[in-house]
Amino acid sequence: MKLYTNTLTSLLMMSAMISTPLMAQSEINPQFDQARAAKAGADEYGMKRYVMAFLKRGPNRDRTKAEADELQRLHMANIGRLAEAGKLVLAGPFLDNGELRGIYIFDVETIEQAKQLTETDPAIQAGSLVMELIPWYGSAALMEVNDIHNTLAKTLM
């Protein structure tokens, strides 16, 4: 009985090892939309390169309320401009009022390209924020976030 159990176990293990490569083979996605993938810049996995920016509290934050409000208005206008130009895919603040203030995800390939974009931000220029830039590989579907957001926002910022 023990020989039978060991043989059966061995056969099952070999069967699993042989069939694993077959199960792991990629299949063509029946929902694949070539035109949409091309528009988003997707690779064969529906992914693409971005640069993520972590916005951190900068060294120069001492301002009057009026100055801080104006700087925030200019910061938001720059975010809108970058999004409209298709360079800023996603942006948003963190809600805990910590050192890490928010994120940007840029539709660019290099840190240098993202750095040029971050330098247009009035809050960066004023030293209110500093950014850490990191290459990131994520879903190309993010390219549609701003269009979808515009259909959901009742009040414009």
C-alpha positions in Angstrom: 0.0 0.0 0.0 2.9 2.3 0.9 4.5 1.7 -2.5 1.2 2.5 -4.3 0.8 5.7 -2.3 4.3 6.8 -3.0 4.0 6.0 -6.7 0.7 7.8 -6.9 2.1 10.8 -5.1 5.1 10.8 -7.5 2.8 10.6 -10.6 0.6 13.4 -9.3 3.7 15.6 -8.6 5.1 14.9 -12.1 1.7 15.6 -13.7 1.6 18.9 -11.9 5.1 19.8 -13.0 4.4 18.9 -16.6 1.1 20.8 -16.7 2.3 23.9 -14.9 4.1 25.4 -17.9 0.9 24.8 -20.0 -1.2 26.6 -17.4 1.3 29.4 -17.1 1.3 30.2 -20.8 -0.2 33.6 -21.6 -3.6 33.7 -23.3 -4.9 36.4 -25.6 -7.3 38.5 -23.6 -10.8 38.4 -25.4 -11.5 41.9 -24.1 -8.4 43.4 -25.7 -9.0 46.7 -27.5 -6.1 47.4 -29.8 -7.1 51.0 -30.5 -7.6 51.8 -26.8 -4.3 50.1 -25.9 -2.4 52.1 -28.6 -4.0 55.4 -27.5 -2.9 54.7 -23.9 0.6 53.7 -24.9 0.1 50.2 -23.4 2.6 47.4 -23.8 1.4 43.8 -24.3 0.5 43.5 -20.7 -1.6 46.7 -20.6 1.1 48.5 -18.7 3.5 51.4 -19.3 6.3 53.5 -17.7 5.5 56.5 -15.6 7.4 58.7 -13.1 5.8 59.0 -9.7 6.5 62.1 -7.6 6.2 62.1 -3.8 5.5 65.7 -2.7 7.1 66.4 0.7 6.9 69.3 3.1 9.5 71.8 1.9 11.8 74.0 4.0 10.0 77.3 3.3 6.4 77.1 4.7 6.2 80.3 6.8 3.5 82.4 5.0 0.5 84.5 5.9 -2.8 82.8 5.3 -3.4 85.0 2.2 0.1 84.1 0.8 -0.5 80.4 1.5 -4.0 80.5 -0.1 -2.5 82.3 -3.2 0.3 79.8 -3.5 -2.2 76.9 -3.2 -4.3 78.5 -6.0 -1.3 78.7 -8.2 -0.3 75.1 -7.3 -3.7 73.9 -8.3 -3.7 75.9 -11.5 -0.4 74.3 -12.4 -1.8 70.8 -11.7 -4.8 71.6 -14.0 -2.4 72.8 -16.7 -0.3 69.7 -16.6 -3.3 67.4 -16.6 -4.8 69.3 -19.5 -1.5 68.9 -21.4 -1.7 65.1 -20.7 1.5 65.1 -18.7 0.0 64.7 -15.2 -2.0 61.5 -15.0 -2.9 61.5 -11.4 -2.5 63.9 -8.4 -3.8 64.1 -4.9 -2.9 65.0 -1.4 -2.4 62.8 1.6 -4.9 63.5 4.4 -2.8 63.0 7.5 -1.0 66.4 7.4 2.4 64.6 7.7 5.7 65.3 6.0 4.5 63.4 2.9 2.0 65.8 1.3 0.8 64.1 -1.9 1.6 62.3 -5.1 1.8 63.0 -8.8 2.1 60.4 -11.5 3.6 61.8 -14.7 3.2 60.4 -18.2 6.9 60.6 -19.0 9.6 58.1 -19.4 12.5 59.7 -17.5 13.2 61.3 -14.2 14.7 64.3 -16.1 11.4 64.9 -17.9 9.5 64.7 -14.7 11.9 67.1 -13.0 11.3 69.7 -15.7 7.6 69.4 -15.1 7.9 69.6 -11.3 10.0 72.8 -11.7 6.9 74.5 -13.2 5.0 74.1 -9.9 4.8 77.4 -7.9 4.9 75.5 -4.6 8.2 73.8 -5.6 9.6 77.2 -6.8 8.6 78.8 -3.5 10.2 75.9 -1.4 6.9 75.0 0.1 7.1 71.5 -1.4 10.0 69.3 -2.5 9.6 66.2 -4.7 11.2 62.8 -4.8 10.9 61.3 -8.3 10.8 57.5 -8.9 10.3 55.5 -12.1 7.1 53.4 -11.9 5.5 50.7 -14.0 1.7 50.7 -13.8 -1.5 50.1 -15.7 -1.9 52.1 -18.9 -5.5 52.5 -17.9 -4.4 55.4 -15.7 -4.3 57.4 -18.9 -8.1 57.6 -18.9 -8.4 58.7 -15.2 -8.7 62.4 -16.0 -11.4 62.0 -18.6 -13.4 59.8 -16.2 -12.8 62.2 -13.3 -14.2 65.1 -15.4 -17.5 63.2 -15.6 -17.7 62.7 -11.9 -16.7 66.1 -10.5 -19.8 68.2 -9.8 -17.7 71.1 -8.6 -14.5 72.2 -10.3 -11.4 72.9 -8.2 
